[in-house]
Amino acid sequence: MIFKPDDVDNLCSVLIEEDWYEAALESQKKWGTPIHVQLAIMHQESKFIHDTRPPRKWYLGFIPGPRPSTAYGYAQALDITWDTYIKATGNSGADRDDFDDAIDFIGWYTATSHRKLGISKWNAKEQYLAYHEGWGGYQRKTYQSKTWLKNVSDKVNKRALTFARQYKECRRELDNNLGWF
């Protein structure tokens, strides 16, 4: 059975179940991007739905057309970017619909954006713009002509701030639950 949090807008609700906190903490330690930034990006991309894809275009209301991209899973990673991640990390068994792999991907991507583009790992807005547009697109500032995307990146930033506040409230409980078994 695939887990989906009851309240996707509350970081504590997202992390209290399953082993998601352990995976998010591991990604934060490995890549240096705070949990709240990683999860704000994942929330925007998939609302924590493991197998989400971009909607298809439909013809005549019932004939399915192609999807606009190969984005898939929690992180909405494109095929080519996922392949780059696997080659760079050696994580050959990684699956986009596995939370542990998806959060590691987001950590890797944001750490790479920091290294390549100088974006702070704490800057959810700019990290999201680089995540959405790709490193080349971010360098070319393709987002500047996309008002809708700038609005979305503001939303991701606000969610990251909210998630950071929520994390402060439940971190002790989450840490205590790590060693229960």
C-alpha positions as CSV (number, residue, x, y, z in Angstrom):
1,M,0.0,0.0,0.0
2,I,1.3,3.4,-1.0
3,F,1.3,6.0,1.8
4,K,0.0,9.5,1.2
5,P,-0.1,12.0,4.2
6,D,-3.5,13.0,5.5
7,D,-2.4,16.7,5.6
8,V,0.0,17.6,2.9
9,D,0.2,21.2,4.1
10,N,1.6,20.2,7.4
11,L,5.3,19.1,7.5
12,C,4.7,17.2,10.8
13,S,1.9,15.2,9.3
14,V,4.0,14.5,6.2
15,L,7.0,13.2,8.2
16,I,5.3,11.5,11.2
17,E,4.3,8.5,9.2
18,E,6.4,5.8,7.5
19,D,10.1,6.3,7.4
20,W,9.9,9.6,5.5
21,Y,11.6,11.6,8.3
22,E,14.6,9.3,8.3
23,A,14.9,9.6,4.5
24,A,14.5,13.4,4.6
25,L,17.0,13.8,7.4
26,E,19.5,11.5,5.6
27,S,19.1,13.7,2.4
28,Q,19.7,16.9,4.4
29,K,22.8,15.5,6.0
30,K,24.1,14.1,2.7
31,W,23.4,17.1,0.5
32,G,23.1,20.1,2.9
33,T,19.7,21.3,1.7
34,P,17.3,21.8,4.7
35,I,14.3,19.4,5.0
36,H,11.8,22.2,4.7
37,V,13.2,23.4,1.4
38,Q,13.3,19.9,-0.1
39,L,9.7,19.2,1.0
40,A,8.4,22.5,-0.2
41,I,9.7,21.6,-3.7
42,M,8.2,18.1,-3.5
43,H,4.9,19.5,-2.3
44,Q,4.7,21.8,-5.3
45,E,5.7,19.1,-7.7
46,S,3.5,16.2,-6.6
47,K,1.6,17.0,-3.3
48,F,3.3,13.8,-2.1
49,I,1.6,11.6,-4.7
50,H,4.0,8.8,-5.6
51,D,3.0,8.2,-9.2
52,T,1.9,11.6,-10.4
53,R,2.5,12.7,-14.0
54,P,1.6,15.8,-16.0
55,P,-1.9,15.7,-17.4
56,R,-2.4,14.5,-20.9
57,K,-4.0,16.6,-23.7
58,W,-7.2,15.0,-24.8
59,Y,-8.6,15.1,-28.3
60,L,-12.4,15.2,-28.9
61,G,-12.8,14.7,-25.2
62,F,-11.9,11.0,-25.1
63,I,-8.8,10.3,-27.2
64,P,-5.7,10.5,-25.0
65,G,-2.8,12.5,-26.4
66,P,0.8,12.6,-25.3
67,R,1.9,14.0,-22.0
68,P,3.8,17.4,-22.2
69,S,6.9,15.9,-20.5
70,T,8.4,12.7,-19.0
71,A,8.0,14.1,-15.5
72,Y,7.1,11.4,-13.0
73,G,6.8,10.6,-9.3
74,Y,7.2,12.5,-6.1
75,A,9.9,14.8,-7.5
76,Q,8.4,15.1,-11.0
77,A,11.9,14.4,-12.4
78,L,12.3,14.2,-16.1
79,D,13.7,11.0,-17.6
80,I,16.9,12.7,-18.7
81,T,17.5,14.5,-15.4
82,W,16.8,11.3,-13.5
83,D,19.3,9.5,-15.6
84,T,21.9,12.2,-14.9
85,Y,21.2,11.8,-11.1
86,I,21.7,8.0,-11.4
87,K,25.0,8.4,-13.2
88,A,26.2,11.1,-10.8
89,T,25.3,9.3,-7.7
90,G,25.6,5.6,-8.7
91,N,22.1,5.0,-7.3
92,S,21.2,2.6,-10.1
93,G,18.2,1.1,-8.3
94,A,16.5,4.5,-7.7
95,D,12.9,4.9,-8.5
96,R,11.0,8.1,-9.0
97,D,8.0,6.8,-7.2
98,D,10.0,5.9,-4.1
99,F,10.0,8.7,-1.5
100,D,13.6,7.9,-0.3
101,D,15.0,8.1,-3.8
102,A,12.9,11.2,-4.7
103,I,14.0,13.1,-1.6
104,D,17.6,12.1,-2.3
105,F,17.2,13.4,-5.9
106,I,15.9,16.8,-4.7
107,G,18.8,17.0,-2.3
108,W,21.3,16.2,-5.1
109,Y,19.6,18.6,-7.5
110,T,19.6,21.5,-5.0
111,A,23.2,20.8,-4.0
112,T,24.2,20.8,-7.7
113,S,22.3,24.0,-8.2
114,H,24.3,25.5,-5.3
115,R,27.6,24.3,-6.8
116,K,26.9,25.2,-10.4
117,L,24.8,28.4,-10.0
118,G,25.7,29.6,-6.5
119,I,22.1,29.4,-5.2
120,S,22.0,29.0,-1.4
121,K,20.6,25.7,-0.4
122,W,18.3,27.7,2.0
123,N,16.8,29.8,-0.8
124,A,13.6,27.9,-1.7
125,K,12.5,30.5,-4.3
126,E,15.7,30.5,-6.4
127,Q,16.2,26.7,-5.9
128,Y,12.7,26.1,-7.3
129,L,13.3,28.3,-10.3
130,A,16.5,26.3,-11.1
131,Y,14.6,23.1,-10.4
132,H,11.8,24.0,-12.8
133,E,13.8,25.6,-15.6
134,G,16.9,23.4,-15.3
135,W,20.4,24.7,-14.8
136,G,20.8,26.1,-18.3
137,G,17.4,27.7,-18.2
138,Y,18.1,29.3,-14.9
139,Q,21.4,30.7,-16.2
140,R,19.6,32.1,-19.2
141,K,17.0,33.5,-16.9
142,T,14.1,31.9,-18.9
143,Y,11.9,32.3,-15.8
144,Q,11.9,36.1,-16.1
145,S,9.3,36.1,-18.9
146,K,7.1,33.6,-16.9
147,T,5.1,35.6,-14.4
148,W,3.2,32.5,-13.5
149,L,6.4,30.7,-12.6
150,K,7.7,33.6,-10.5
151,N,4.4,33.4,-8.6
152,V,4.8,29.7,-8.1
153,S,8.3,30.1,-6.8
154,D,7.0,32.7,-4.3
155,K,4.5,30.1,-3.2
156,V,7.2,27.5,-2.8
157,N,9.2,30.0,-0.7
158,K,6.2,30.7,1.5
159,R,5.5,27.0,2.0
160,A,9.2,26.5,2.9
161,L,8.9,29.1,5.6
162,T,5.7,27.5,6.9
163,F,7.3,24.1,6.8
164,A,10.3,25.5,8.7
165,R,8.0,26.8,11.5
166,Q,6.1,23.5,11.6
167,Y,9.4,21.5,11.8
168,K,10.5,23.5,14.9
169,E,7.2,22.4,16.5
170,C,7.5,18.7,15.9
171,R,11.3,18.1,15.5
172,R,11.7,16.7,19.0
173,E,8.9,14.2,18.5
174,L,10.2,13.2,15.1
175,D,13.7,12.7,16.5
176,N,12.3,10.7,19.4
177,N,10.5,8.4,17.0
178,L,13.7,7.6,15.1
179,G,14.9,5.3,17.8
180,W,11.7,3.6,18.9
181,F,12.6,0.2,17.4
